C-alpha cells in the first residue's frame, strides 16, 4: 500500500510517501525561518506559512517518489497534538485530497508518530520497549507494549526538554531554534563546570521538570552580570546540556529497569542531539539492552513517521471520516475514527 503522510503540527510543513509501511520513497520538509525573528513559533505566522506551502510540498513528495496522485492508496495526517491552526491546514488538505481520490483518510497522533520513528529505523526491534519522546513541545516516557498499545509512564510537568533549550538559548542571545546552536557551542566544554539542578530525581518517578533548570541558568547569568564569554561560555552550555541529557537518560534507564524491557528507543526533535544519542547508547549498552536511535531525519517532524502510523492503523481497520477533528491536546484521541482501537 502506498500511503501519503502529512504533518503540519508546528512550524514544519512535511509530506512523505511510504510503501508497505517500511519503504520511504520520498520525504520533503519545509522549515519556517520566519520564527527566528521572534525567538519562538508564532502560531498565526505558522498557519499562514502552511497554507502557502502544503500543496507544493505534497506535490514535490509525490514527484520525488516518481508517482502520481492517482497512485496514492491512503492519506495519513497529524490531527493531534499541536497548534490547532496549523493542524487544521494539514487536516483540511488531507480531507480534500482523500475525498477527491476516493481513498481512506487516517488521523494520526503526533506522539505516536515519534514513537514509530524507531520502528522505521529498525522494523525488527524487540518489544516491549521504553521509548523516550523528547521534543520542543513534549517530553514523555512511553512503555511500548506493542505497536498501538502504549502506557505513558511519565511526562514533563512544565517545560519540555526542547523548550528548555530554546528558552535558555533566547536568554543567552542565541538564534531560534537554539538546540542545534547549543550543541555546537558546547563541544569541548566541561559538563561539570557548573552545577545545574536535575529536578524530580527520585527513583520510580518518571516525570520531568525543566523550569527550575531554566531559572538556575538565568540566576547564574544575573550573578555574573551577563552571559559568560570564551571557554567559560562553552563550559556553561556544556553543563546546561548535560543537566538536560542526564535527567532524560537516567529516567529512561530507570523506566527500562522497572519495566524489565529488552529495548530502549528515542524519538522527537531533541533525539537529534548528539550528546543525548551517545549517552543513551552508552547507558543501554552497560545495562545489556538493545538501543534504537533513529536517523536524525526521522526524529524531527516529518511525514514518513505519520504515514507509518497511518499504515499500522489501516492494517487494523481503523480509518477516519471527513468529520476528523484536530486538537491541541491528546484528549479525545479517537474522535473521528471508525473501527476498533
LOZA-633170 format. One record per residue: residue number from 1; residue in one letter; y, x negated, z of N, C-alpha, C in turn. Coordinates in pm, whole numbers, plus 32768, in hexadecimal, padded with zeros to 4 digits. Layout:
LOZA-633170
 pos code  npy  npx  npz capy capx capz  cpy  cpx  cpz
 NUM    a    Y    X    Z    Y    X    Z    Y    X    Z
...
//
This chain:
LOZA-633170
 pos code  npy  npx  npz capy capx capz  cpy  cpx  cpz
   1    x 7F88 7FAC 8000 8000 8000 8000 807C 7FA9 8000
   2    x 80E0 7FD0 7FB2 815E 7F86 7FAA 81C7 7FD3 7FF9
   3    x 81F7 7F94 8066 8256 7FD5 80C0 82DB 7F8C 80BF
   4    x 8347 7FD7 80B1 83CD 7FA2 80BE 83F9 7FB0 814F
   5    x 8426 7F42 818C 845B 7F46 8214 84F1 7F31 8212
   6    x 853A 7F85 825C 85CC 7F7E 8262 85F8 7F73 82F3
   7    x 8654 7F15 830E 868C 7F09 8394 8723 7EFF 838C
   8    x 8768 7F5B 83D3 87FA 7F57 83DF 8820 7F72 8470
   9    x 87D2 7F3B 84CD 87E3 7F5D 855A 8860 7F21 8598
  10    x 8891 7EB0 8561 8906 7E6F 859B 895F 7E37 852D
  11    x 8967 7DB4 8521 89C5 7D79 84C2 8981 7D2E 8450
  12    x 8902 7D4B 8437 88BF 7D19 83C0 888C 7D8F 836E
  13    x 88A3 7D88 82EC 886A 7DEA 8291 87EF 7DA8 8253
  14    x 8779 7DE0 826E 86FE 7D9C 8246 869E 7DFB 8200
  15    x 8658 7DC4 819E 85F1 7E10 8157 8584 7DB0 812C
  16    x 8508 7DE0 812B 8496 7D8C 8104 8429 7DE4 80CA
  17    x 83D8 7DAA 8074 8362 7DEE 803F 82E6 7DAA 8077
  18    x 828E 7DFB 80AF 8214 7DC9 80EE 819C 7E0B 80AC
  19    x 813B 7DB9 8085 80C2 7DEB 8043 804E 7DEB 80A5
  20    x 8011 7E5F 80B6 7F9A 7E6E 810C 7FB1 7E3E 819A
  21    x 802B 7E48 81CB 8049 7E29 8256 804B 7D96 8279
  22    x 803A 7D3D 8215 8030 7CAD 8233 8082 7C55 81D7
  23    x 8080 7C72 8158 80BC 7C18 80F5 814F 7C3C 80DF
  24    x 81A9 7BE1 8104 8238 7BF7 80F2 825B 7BCF 8062
  25    x 8277 7C31 8010 8299 7C17 7F84 832B 7BF0 7F74
  26    x 837F 7C23 7FCD 840D 7C00 7FCA 844B 7C23 8050
  27    x 84B7 7BDF 8072 8502 7BFE 80ED 8591 7BD0 80D7
  28    x 85ED 7C2F 80DE 867A 7C14 80C6 86C9 7C3F 8141
  29    x 871E 7BE6 8173 876F 7C04 81EA 87FE 7BDB 81CF
  30    x 885C 7C37 81E5 88EA 7C19 81DA 8929 7C21 8264
  31    x 895A 7BB0 8297 899D 7BAD 8319 8A32 7BC5 8304
  32    x 8A70 7C09 8365 8AFC 7C2E 835A 8B53 7BC9 83A3
  33    x 8B99 7B77 8359 8BEB 7B0E 8395 8C6A 7B43 83D6
  34    x 8C8F 7BBE 83B5 8D0D 7BF5 83E5 8D17 7BF8 847E
  35    x 8CA5 7C02 84C2 8CA7 7C12 8554 8CCF 7B92 859D
  36    x 8CC7 7B21 855B 8CEF 7AA3 859B 8D81 7AA8 85C5
  37    x 8DD2 7AF0 8579 8E60 7AFB 8599 8E78 7B3F 861F
  38    x 8E1A 7B96 8648 8E2B 7BE4 86C1 8DD4 7BB1 8735
  39    x 8D83 7B4C 871C 8D2E 7B15 8785 8CBA 7B6E 87AB
  40    x 8C97 7BCD 8757 8C28 7C28 8772 8C24 7C94 8708
  41    x 8BBB 7CE3 8709 8BA9 7D4A 86A2 8C05 7DC1 86BD
  42    x 8C53 7DE6 8659 8CA7 7E5E 865E 8C5A 7ECC 8614
  43    x 8C29 7F33 865B 8BD1 7F97 861D 8C0A 7FD8 859F
  44    x 8C8B 7FFA 85A1 8CC6 803C 852D 8CC5 7FE0 84B3
  45    x 8CE9 7F62 84C6 8CE5 7F02 8457 8C56 7EF0 8425
  46    x 8BF8 7EE9 8482 8B6C 7ED5 845C 8B39 7F4A 8408
  47    x 8B5A 7FC4 8431 8B2D 803A 83E8 8B65 803B 835A
  48    x 8BE7 801C 834D 8C25 801B 82C9 8BE7 7FB0 826E
  49    x 8BC8 7F3E 82AA 8B8A 7ED3 825C 8AFF 7EFD 822C
  50    x 8AB3 7F41 8281 8A2F 7F72 8258 8A3A 7FD2 81E1
  51    x 8AA0 8028 81E3 8AB3 8088 8175 8AC6 803E 80F2
  52    x 8B14 7FD1 80F6 8B2C 7F83 807D 8AB1 7F36 804F
  53    x 8A61 7F08 80B0 89F7 7EA9 8090 896D 7EE6 807A
  54    x 8952 7F5B 80B2 88CA 7F8D 80B8 888B 7F9B 802D
  55    x 88D1 7FD6 7FCF 8896 7FEA 7F49 887A 7F65 7F02
  56    x 88DC 7F09 7EF9 88BD 7E8A 7EB5 8853 7E37 7EFC
  57    x 884B 7E3F 7F81 87E5 7DF1 7FC9 8759 7E27 7FAA
  58    x 874A 7EAB 7FAC 86C8 7EE7 7F8B 86A3 7EC8 7EFA
  59    x 8704 7ED5 7EA1 86EA 7EB9 7E14 86BF 7E28 7DFF
  60    x 86FD 7DCC 7E47 86D8 7D3F 7E39 864D 7D26 7E72
  61    x 862A 7D67 7EE0 85A4 7D56 7F19 853A 7D85 7EB6
  62    x 8554 7DF4 7E74 84F5 7E27 7E10 84ED 7DC7 7D99
  63    x 8560 7D97 7D6D 8564 7D3A 7CFC 851E 7CB6 7D1D
  64    x 8539 7C7F 7D94 84FC 7C00 7DBC 8464 7C09 7DC3
  65    x 8433 7C80 7DE2 83A1 7C93 7DEA 8363 7CA9 7D60
  66    x 83B8 7CB3 7CFB 8384 7CCD 7C75 8350 7D5A 7C65
  67    x 838B 7DB7 7CAD 835D 7E42 7CAA 83CC 7E9F 7C79
  68    x 83A9 7F1D 7C68 8407 7F87 7C4B 8408 7FE8 7CC0
  69    x 8473 8034 7CCD 847A 8096 7D3A 8404 80F7 7D33
  70    x 83D9 8116 7CBA 8369 8173 7CA8 82E5 813C 7CDC
  71    x 82DF 80B9 7CF7 8265 807C 7D2D 8256 8092 7DC3
  72    x 82C4 80B4 7E06 82C0 80C4 7E97 8266 8138 7EBD
  73    x 821B 8125 7F2B 81BF 818D 7F5A 81E7 81C8 7FE0
  74    x 8248 8188 8025 827B 81BD 80A3 82FA 8171 80C7
  75    x 834E 81B1 8118 83C9 8172 814A 83C8 8176 81E2
  76    x 83D7 8101 821F 83E0 80F7 82B2 846E 80CC 82D4
  77    x 84A7 8108 833B 8531 80E9 835F 8541 80E9 83F6
  78    x 8590 808B 8429 85AC 8088 84B8 85FC 8103 84DE
  79    x 85CB 814E 853F 8611 81C7 856B 8640 81BF 85FC
  80    x 8610 8159 8645 8637 8145 86D1 85FD 80C3 8703
  81    x 8635 8082 8768 86BE 8094 8799 871D 8040 8745
  82    x 879F 8056 8759 8803 800C 870D 8888 8051 8713
  83    x 88E6 8025 86C3 8968 8066 86B9 8959 80E3 8664
  84    x 897E 8156 869A 895F 81D5 8659 8999 81DE 85CD
  85    x 8A17 81B6 85BC 8A53 81BC 8537 8A0A 8166 84D2
  86    x 89DE 80F2 84FF 8993 8097 84A7 890A 80D2 8485
  87    x 88C5 8105 84E9 8842 8141 84D2 884A 81B7 8470
  88    x 88B6 8204 847A 88C6 8278 8422 88CE 8250 8390
  89    x 890E 81DF 8375 8919 81B3 82EA 888E 8196 82B1
  90    x 883F 8147 82FA 87BA 8126 82CA 8760 819E 82C0
  91    x 8764 81F5 8327 870E 826B 8327 8733 82CB 82B7
  92    x 87B4 82DD 829F 87E0 8339 8235 87B4 8306 81AC
  93    x 87C4 8285 8197 879B 824A 8116 8703 8256 8106
  94    x 86B8 8237 8170 8626 823D 816A 85F6 82CB 814E
  95    x 8635 832E 818D 860E 83B9 8175 8624 83DF 80E3
  96    x 8699 83BC 80AF 86B9 83DF 8024 8658 839C 7FC3
  97    x 863A 831C 7FDE 85E0 82D4 7F85 8553 830D 7F8B
  98    x 8521 8326 8003 849A 835C 8012 8490 83E7 7FD1
  99    x 84F7 8438 7FE4 84F7 84BF 7FAA 84F9 84B8 7F12
 100    x 854D 845F 7EDC 8559 8457 7E4A 84D8 8426 7E09
 101    x 848E 83D0 7E51 8412 8399 7E19 8397 83EA 7E41
 102    x 83AA 8447 7E9E 8339 8499 7ECB 82D2 8449 7F19
 103    x 8301 83EA 7F6B 82A6 8395 7FB8 82C3 83A5 804E
 104    x 8265 837D 80A4 8277 838E 8133 82EB 833C 816B
 105    x 8325 8372 81D6 838E 8330 8223 8359 8319 82AF
 106    x 8375 82A2 82E8 8347 8283 836F 83BA 8247 83C0
 107    x 83D8 8283 8432 843C 824B 848D 83FA 81E4 84E7
 108    x 843C 8172 84FA 8402 8101 8543 8458 80DB 85BB
 109    x 8415 80B9 8629 8458 8087 86A0 8478 7FF2 868D
 110    x 84F5 7FCE 86A4 8523 7F45 868A 84DB 7EDE 86E2
 111    x 84BF 7F02 875F 847A 7EA5 87B9 83EA 7E90 878C
 112    x 83A9 7EFB 8762 8320 7EEE 872F 831F 7E95 86B2
 113    x 8387 7E9F 8661 838F 7E4A 85EA 8395 7DB7 8611
 114    x 83E1 7D95 867B 83E5 7D0A 86A9 835C 7CDC 86DB
 115    x 8312 7D36 871B 828A 7D14 8747 8232 7CF6 86CF
 116    x 8242 7D42 8663 81EE 7D32 85EC 8209 7CAF 85A2
 117    x 8276 7C6A 85C5 828E 7BE6 8587 8217 7B8A 85A2
 118    x 81DF 7B94 861B 816B 7B41 863D 80F2 7B67 85E9
 119    x 80E2 7BE6 85CD 8070 7C11 857B 807F 7BE0 84EB
 120    x 80F9 7BE3 84B8 810E 7BAF 8431 80F7 7B18 842C
 121    x 811F 7AD3 8498 810C 7A42 849D 8079 7A1E 84A6
 122    x 802F 7A69 84F8 7FA1 7A4B 850B 7F53 7ACF 8516
 123    x 7F29 7B07 84A6 7EE6 7B89 84A8 7E6A 7B8E 8500
 124    x 7E29 7B1A 8511 7DAC 7B19 855F 7DC4 7AF9 85F3
 125    x 7E40 7AF9 8622 7E5D 7AD4 86AD 7E0C 7B2A 870E
 126    x 7DE2 7AE9 877B 7D8E 7B2D 87DD 7DE1 7B87 8837
 127    x 7DAE 7C00 884C 7DEB 7C5F 88A6 7D8C 7C79 891B
 128    x 7DC3 7CA3 898E 7E4F 7CC3 89AA 7EA6 7C47 89B3
 129    x 7F2A 7C5D 89AD 7F88 7BEF 89B1 8005 7C18 89FE
 130    x 804B 7BB4 8A2F 80D0 7BCB 8A67 8134 7B9D 89FE
 131    x 818E 7BF7 89D8 81F4 7BD6 8977 827D 7BDA 89B9
 132    x 82C6 7B6D 89AF 8350 7B67 89DD 83AA 7B89 8966
 133    x 83F3 7BF8 8971 8455 7C1C 890C 84DF 7BFB 8945
 134    x 8521 7B99 8909 85A3 7B6C 8939 8605 7B6D 88C5
 135    x 8670 7BBB 88D4 86D2 7BC7 8869 875B 7BDE 88A4
 136    x 87BC 7BFA 884D 8843 7C11 887C 8852 7C90 88CC
 137    x 87FD 7CF2 88B1 8808 7D71 88F9 8796 7D90 8956
 138    x 8729 7D42 894F 86B2 7D64 899D 866D 7CE6 89D1
 139    x 8639 7CF1 8A4A 85DF 7C8B 8A7F 8572 7CD6 8AC9
 140    x 84F8 7CD3 8A94 8489 7D20 8ACE 8409 7CCE 8ACD
 141    x 83B7 7CE5 8B32 8330 7CB0 8B36 82D1 7D24 8B1E
 142    x 8282 7D1A 8AB5 822E 7D8A 8A8A 819C 7D60 8A88
 143    x 8148 7DAE 8AC8 80B7 7D9B 8AC1 8086 7DE5 8A45
 144    x 8056 7D99 89E4 8022 7DD3 8968 7F8C 7DE7 897B
 145    x 7F64 7E60 899D 7ED6 7E7D 89B1 7E8E 7E83 892B
 146    x 7ED1 7EBE 88CA 7EA3 7EC4 8840 7F1D 7EE4 87ED
 147    x 7F17 7ED9 876B 7F8A 7EF9 8719 7FA5 7F8F 8721
 148    x 8018 7FB2 8758 8039 803E 876F 8024 8069 87FE
 149    x 7FEB 8014 8851 7FD3 8034 88E0 8013 7FC7 8935
 150    x 8080 7FED 897A 80CE 7F8B 89C4 80F0 7FBC 8A50
 151    x 8107 7F5C 8AA7 8141 7F78 8B2A 81B2 7F15 8B41
 152    x 8229 7F49 8B5C 829A 7EF1 8B7A 8292 7EC8 8C0C
 153    x 8281 7E47 8C25 8273 7E13 8CAC 82F9 7DF3 8CED
 154    x 835B 7DD1 8C9C 83DE 7DAF 8CD2 8446 7DAD 8C64
 155    x 84C3 7DBD 8C8C 8532 7DB9 8C2D 85AF 7D8A 8C75
 156    x 8615 7D6A 8C28 8691 7D3E 8C65 86D5 7DB2 8CAE
 157    x 8712 7D92 8D1F 875B 7DF6 8D6D 87F0 7DF3 8D51
 158    x 881C 7D96 8CFF 88A9 7D8F 8CDB 88B4 7D51 8C4F
 159    x 88EA 7CD8 8C46 88F7 7C97 8BC3 886E 7C6E 8B8D
 160    x 885C 7C7D 8B0C 87E6 7C45 8ACB 87FB 7BAF 8ABB
 161    x 878E 7B67 8AA0 8798 7AD5 8A96 87F4 7AAA 8A24
 162    x 87E8 7AEB 89B0 8840 7ACA 8941 88D1 7AEC 895E
 163    x 88E4 7B59 89A7 896B 7B80 89D0 89A8 7B17 8A2C
 164    x 8956 7ADE 8A84 8986 7A75 8ADD 89B5 79FC 8A8B
 165    x 8968 79D6 8A25 8992 7968 89CE 8A1A 7987 898F
 166    x 8A2A 7A00 895A 8AA6 7A22 8915 8B1D 7A29 8974
 167    x 8B0A 7A60 89EB 8B79 7A6B 8A49 8BA3 79E3 8A7E
 168    x 8B42 798E 8A9B 8B63 7907 8AC7 8BA5 78BA 8A55
 169    x 8B74 78CD 89DC 8BB1 788B 8969 8C42 78B4 8957
 170    x 8C5E 7935 8967 8CE7 7965 895C 8D3F 7929 89C8
 171    x 8D0A 7921 8A43 8D52 78E5 8AB3 8D76 7853 8A96
 172    x 8D1D 780F 8A4F 8D31 7781 8A33 8D75 7767 89AD
 173    x 8D9E 77D1 896B 8DE7 77C1 88EE 8D91 77A7 8875
 174    x 8D12 77CD 887A 8CB8 77BA 8808 8CB7 7836 87B0
 175    x 8C9A 7823 8731 8C98 7892 86D3 8C20 78EC 86ED
 176    x 8C30 796D 86C9 8BC3 79CE 86CF 8B75 79C9 864C
 177    x 8AF0 79D3 8651 8A99 79D6 86C7 8A8A 794B 8704
 178    x 8A89 7944 8787 8A92 78C3 87CB 8A0C 787F 87E1
 179    x 899E 78C9 87D6 891B 788E 87F1 88FE 7810 87A2
 180    x 8908 7814 871D 88EE 779B 86CE 894D 7729 86EF
 181    x 89CD 7748 870C 8A2E 76DF 872C 8A0C 769D 87B0
 182    x 89E6 76ED 8814 89C2 76B4 8897 8947 765C 888A
 183    x 88E2 768C 883F 8869 763B 882E 888A 75B5 87ED
 184    x 88DE 75B7 8788 8902 753B 8741 8951 74DC 879B
 185    x 89B4 7511 87E1 8A0A 74BE 8835 89C4 748C 88B2
 186    x 8959 74D1 88DC 8911 74AA 8955 88AD 7438 893E
 187    x 8894 7417 88C0 8833 73AD 88A3 8863 7329 88DD
 188    x 880A 72E5 8922 882D 7267 8961 886B 7278 89EA
 189    x 8877 72F5 8A18 88B1 730D 8A9C 884A 7309 8B0A
 190    x 8879 72F8 8B83 8823 72F7 8BFA 8819 7386 8C30
 191    x 87A4 73C6 8C24 8798 7451 8C50 879A 7464 8CE7
 192    x 879D 73F4 8D31 87A2 73FC 8DC3 8829 73D1 8DFC
 193    x 8889 73B9 8DA4 890B 7387 8DD1 8957 73EE 8E22
 194    x 8946 746E 8DFF 898A 74DA 8E46 8921 753A 8E7D
 195    x 8930 7560 8EF9 88CD 75B5 8F3C 88F2 7648 8F2C
 196    x 88D7 767D 8EB5 88F6 770A 8E9C 8884 7763 8ED0
 197    x 88A4 77DC 8EFF 8841 7831 8F41 87DF 7874 8EE0
 198    x 8769 7890 8F14 8706 78E5 8ED2 86F4 795C 8F2E
 199    x 8712 79D3 8EFD 8710 7A4B 8F52 8688 7A8F 8F55
 200    x 866C 7AD4 8FC3 85F6 7B2A 8FD0 8574 7ADD 8FB9
 201    x 856E 7A63 8FED 84FA 7A0E 8FD3 8491 7A18 9040
 202    x 8468 7A94 905E 83FB 7AAA 90BB 837D 7AC8 906A
 203    x 8314 7A81 9087 8298 7A94 903B 826B 7B25 9044
 204    x 8246 7B5D 8FD3 8220 7BE9 8FCE 8292 7C42 8FA0
 205    x 830C 7C0D 8FA0 8380 7C56 8F6D 8399 7C27 8EDE
 206    x 8386 7C81 8E7E 8390 7C5B 8DF2 8413 7C88 8DB0
 207    x 8471 7CB7 8E01 84F4 7CDB 8DCC 854C 7C5F 8DC1
 208    x 85B6 7C6B 8D71 8611 7BFC 8D59 869F 7C24 8D7F
 209    x 86F0 7BC1 8D9F 877F 7BD6 8DB7 87C8 7B56 8D8F
 210    x 882B 7B65 8D38 8877 7AF0 8D0B 890C 7AFB 8D28
 211    x 8937 7B69 8D66 89C6 7B78 8D81 89F6 7B14 8DE9
 212    x 89A1 7AF6 8E4D 89C7 7A94 8EB3 89D4 7A08 8E78
 213    x 897F 79E7 8E19 8987 7967 8DD6 8A0B 795B 8D89
 214    x 8A2F 79C6 8D45 8AAD 79C8 8CFA 8B23 79B3 8D5A
 215    x 8B1E 79F4 8DCE 8B89 79E5 8E30 8B8E 7957 8E68
 216    x 8B19 791C 8E7F 8B14 7892 8EB2 8B52 7831 8E4E
 217    x 8B3A 7848 8DCF 8B76 77F4 8D68 8C0E 7803 8D6A
 218    x 8C3D 787D 8D76 8CCF 7894 8D79 8D0E 784E 8DF0
 219    x 8CCF 7857 8E65 8D06 7815 8EDC 8D06 777D 8ECB
 220    x 8C9C 7748 8E8C 8C95 76B8 8E77 8D05 7688 8E1B
 221    x 8D26 76D9 8DB7 8D94 76B7 8D5D 8E19 76BE 8DA7
 222    x 8E2B 7727 8DF7 8EA8 7737 8E42 8EBB 76C6 8EA7
 223    x 8E4E 769D 8EEA 8E57 7632 8F4C 8E85 75AF 8F0C
 224    x 8E66 759F 8E8A 8E8C 7523 8E46 8F11 752E 8DFE
 225    x 8F4E 75A4 8E09 8FCD 75B8 8DC5 8FC0 75C6 8D2F
 226    x 8F4A 75E5 8D00 8F2F 75F4 8C71 8EA3 75C4 8C52
 227    x 8E79 75D7 8BD7 8DF1 75B2 8BB4 8DE2 7519 8BB5
 228    x 8D6B 74E8 8BD7 8D54 7456 8BD5 8D62 7420 8B48
 229    x 8D6F 739D 8B3E 8D7B 735C 8ABC 8D13 72EC 8AB0
 230    x 8CFE 72BD 8A36 8CA6 724B 8A1E 8C17 7264 8A4B
 231    x 8BDB 71FD 8A86 8B50 7206 8AB3 8B3F 7270 8B1F
 232    x 8BA6 7281 8B71 8B9D 72E7 8BDA 8B8F 7372 8B9D
 233    x 8BD2 7389 8B2D 8BC5 740B 8AEA 8B38 741D 8AB3
 234    x 8B00 73B3 8A7A 8A77 73B7 8A49 8A16 73D6 8ABB
 235    x 8A28 7393 8B2D 89D4 73AC 8BA3 89E6 743B 8BD6
 236    x 8A62 746A 8BD2 8A83 74F1 8C00 8A35 7559 8BAF
 237    x 8A39 754B 8B2B 89F4 75AA 8AD4 895C 759D 8AE2
 238    x 892C 7522 8AEF 889B 750E 8B00 886B 754E 8B82
 239    x 88BB 7546 8BEA 8896 7581 8C6B 8898 7619 8C64
 240    x 88FB 7651 8C1F 88FF 76E3 8C0D 8886 7712 8BBD
 241    x 886D 76D1 8B4D 87FA 76F6 8AF9 8778 76EC 8B47
 242    x 876A 7684 8B98 86F1 7672 8BE9 86DF 76E3 8C4C
 243    x 874E 7712 8C87 8746 7780 8CE8 8710 77FF 8CA6
 244    x 873F 781D 8C2D 870F 7893 8BE6 867D 7883 8BC1
 245    x 865D 7813 8B84 85D5 77FA 8B53 8572 77F3 8BC7
 246    x 8599 77B5 8C33 8540 77A9 8CA8 8519 7832 8CDD
 247    x 857A 788C 8CE8 855D 7914 8D18 84FF 795C 8CB7
 248    x 8518 794F 8C35 84C6 7993 8BD1 8436 7960 8BD2
 249    x 8426 78DC 8BD2 83A1 78A1 8BCB 8354 78B8 8C4C
 250    x 8395 78A3 8CBD 8351 78B3 8D3D 831A 7940 8D4D
 251    x 836B 79A4 8D30 833E 7A2D 8D42 82D5 7A55 8CDA
 252    x 82DF 7A1F 8C63 8279 7A3A 8BFE 81F1 7A05 8C2D
 253    x 81F0 798D 8C64 8172 7953 8C92 813E 799B 8D0F
 254    x 8197 79C7 8D66 816C 7A16 8DD9 8128 7A97 8DAA
 255    x 8165 7AD9 8D49 812E 7B57 8D15 80A6 7B3F 8CD4
 256    x 809A 7AD1 8C89 801B 7AB1 8C48 7FAD 7A9A 8CAE
 257    x 7FD0 7A53 8D1B 7F6E 7A37 8D83 7F42 7AB7 8DCA
 258    x 7FA1 7B0C 8DE9 7F80 7B88 8E30 7F2E 7BE6 8DD9
 259    x 7F50 7BEE 8D58 7F09 7C49 8CFE 7E84 7C0F 8CCF
 260    x 7E72 7B8C 8CDD 7DF7 7B4C 8CB3 7DE2 7B4E 8C1D
 261    x 7E4D 7B3B 8BD1 7E44 7B41 8B3F 7E27 7AB7 8B06
 262    x 7DEF 7AB1 8A8D 7DD4 7A30 8A4E 7E46 79F9 89FA
 263    x 7EB0 7A4F 89E4 7F17 7A2B 8984 7FA2 7A4E 89B7
 264    x 8003 79F7 899A 8090 7A19 89AD 80D6 7A0A 8926
 265    x 813F 7A5B 8912 8185 7A5A 8891 8219 7A70 88A7
 266    x 8266 7A4E 8840 82F7 7A5C 8842 8325 7ABC 87D6
 267    x 839B 7AF7 87EB 83DB 7B48 8784 846D 7B59 87A6
 268    x 84BE 7B7E 8743 854C 7B92 875A 859E 7B19 8734
 269    x 8620 7B2E 8722 8677 7AC5 86F1 867B 7A48 8745
 270    x 8674 7A55 87C9 8677 79DF 8821 85F8 798B 880E
 271    x 858F 79C8 87DA 8513 797E 87C0 8525 7914 8755
 272    x 8598 7914 8711 85B5 78AA 86B1 85E5 782A 86F7
 273    x 8603 7833 8778 8634 77BF 87C3 85C5 7756 87D3
 274    x 85E0 76DD 87A8 857B 7672 87A8 854A 7652 8835
 275    x 85A7 764D 8894 8580 7629 891D 8522 7692 8957
 276    x 853D 7712 893E 84E6 777C 896D 845D 7772 892C
 277    x 8459 775A 88AB 83DB 774F 8863 8387 76DB 8899
 278    x 83C8 766A 88B3 8380 75F5 88E5 8351 760B 8975
 279    x 83A6 7643 89C9 8381 7656 8A55 830F 76BA 8A64
 280    x 8312 7726 8A18 82A7 7789 8A23 8224 7751 89EC
 281    x 822C 7706 8980 81B4 76C7 8948 8175 7668 89AC
 282    x 81C6 7614 89EC 8194 75B6 8A50 8155 75FF 8AC7
 283    x 8198 7667 8AF7 8166 76B0 8B6B 80E2 76F7 8B4B
 284    x 80DA 7733 8AD4 805F 7778 8AAC 7FEC 7717 8A9D
 285    x 8007 76A4 8A61 7F9D 7640 8A4F 7F6B 760C 8AD5
 286    x 7FC5 75F7 8B34 7F9B 75CB 8BBA 7F42 7633 8BFD
 287    x 7F5C 76B2 8BE2 7F0E 771E 8C1F 7E91 7740 8BCF
 288    x 7E7D 76FC 8B5E 7E08 7716 8B0B 7E0F 7797 8ABD
 289    x 7E88 77C3 8A9D 7E9B 7840 8A54 7EC3 7825 89C4
 290    x 7E9E 7882 896C 7ED2 787F 88E4 7F66 78A6 88E8
 291    x 7FB4 786D 888F 8041 7891 8887 8063 78AC 87F5
 292    x 80A9 7919 87DD 80D0 793E 8756 8169 793E 874E
 293    x 819E 78E1 8701 822E 78D3 86EF 824D 78F4 865D
 294    x 8286 7967 8641 82A0 798C 85B5 8306 7930 8573
 295    x 8301 792A 84F0 8367 78E3 84A4 83EF 791D 84C7
 296    x 8455 78C8 84C3 84DB 78F6 84EA 8509 796C 8495
 297    x 84E1 7971 8419 8509 79E0 83C2 84D0 7A65 83F0
 298    x 8465 7A62 8440 842A 7ADC 8475 8462 7AFF 84FF
 299    x 84A8 7AA2 853C 84DF 7ABA 85C2 8562 7B09 85BB
 300    x 85BB 7ADE 8563 8638 7B26 8554 861D 7BAA 850B
 301    x 867E 7C05 850F 866B 7C89 84D4 8647 7C7D 843F
 302    x 85DF 7CC3 8417 85B1 7CBD 838D 8560 7D3A 836B
 303    x 854E 7D52 82EC 8506 7DC9 82C1 846F 7DBB 82C2
 304    x 843D 7D3F 82C0 83AC 7D2A 82B8 8365 7D60 8334
 305    x 839E 7D45 83AB 835C 7D74 8425 8364 7E0B 8430
 306    x 83CF 7E45 83FB 83DC 7ED8 83F9 8370 7F14 839E
 307    x 835E 7ED7 832A 82F6 7F06 82CF 826B 7EF8 830C
 308    x 8256 7E8C 8359 81D3 7E76 8398 81B2 7EE5 83FB
 309    x 8214 7F0B 844C 81FE 7F7A 84A9 81E9 7FFB 845A
 310    x 8239 800F 83F2 822A 8086 83A0 819E 8093 8366
 311    x 8167 8024 8334 80DF 8026 82FF 807A 804C 836B
 312    x 808B 8012 83E3 802F 8031 8452 8035 80C5 8478
 313    x 80AD 80FE 8478 80BB 818D 8497 807C 81E3 842A
 314    x 8093 81BD 83AF 8056 8208 8340 7FBF 8204 8348
 315    x 7F88 8191 836E 7EF7 8183 837C 7EBF 81E3 83E5
 316    x 7F15 8207 8445 7EEB 8263 84AF 7F13 82F3 8491
 317    x 7F46 830A 8419 7F6A 8392 83F0 7FEE 83C2 8427
 318    x 8044 8365 8451 80C5 838A 848B 8132 8377 8423
 319    x 817C 83E2 8408 81EF 83DD 83AF 8265 8423 83F1
 320    x 82D8 841B 83B1 8351 845E 83E3 8380 84C2 837B
 321    x 83BF 852B 83AB 83F9 858C 834F 8487 8565 832A
 322    x 84C4 85B3 82D2 854E 8599 82AD 85AE 85BB 831E
 323    x 857B 85F4 838A 85CC 860E 8401 85C6 8599 8463
 324    x 8591 8526 8438 858C 84AF 848D 8616 8492 84C6
 325    x 861C 8485 8549 869C 846A 858C 86A3 83D7 85B2
 326    x 8719 83A8 85D4 872B 831F 8603 875C 8324 8693
 327    x 8749 82B5 86D9 8770 82B1 8766 8794 8224 878E
 328    x 87F9 8219 87E3 8821 8197 8818 87BC 8162 887C
 329    x 876D 81BB 88B6 870C 8194 891B 8680 81A9 88E6
 330    x 861E 818B 893B 8593 819D 8914 855C 8223 8942
 331    x 85B2 8279 8978 8586 82FD 89A2 8564 8351 8928
 332    x 8513 83B6 893D 84EB 8411 88CF 84B3 83C3 8859
 333    x 8460 8360 8879 842F 8305 8811 83DA 834A 87A8
 334    x 83A7 83C1 87C7 8352 8407 8766 839F 8474 871B
 335    x 8421 8482 8735 846F 84EB 86F4 8468 84DB 865C
 336    x 844D 8548 8618 844B 8545 8586 83C9 8512 854B
 337    x 8368 84F0 85A0 82E9 84BE 856D 8280 852C 856D
 338    x 8224 8520 8511 81B3 857A 850B 8135 8527 8513
 339    x 80CD 855F 854B 804F 8516 8555 802F 84F5 85E5
 340    x 7FCB 84A4 85F9 7F9D 8482 867F 7FC7 83F4 86A0
 341    x 8007 83E4 8714 8035 835E 873E 7FBF 8308 8764
//
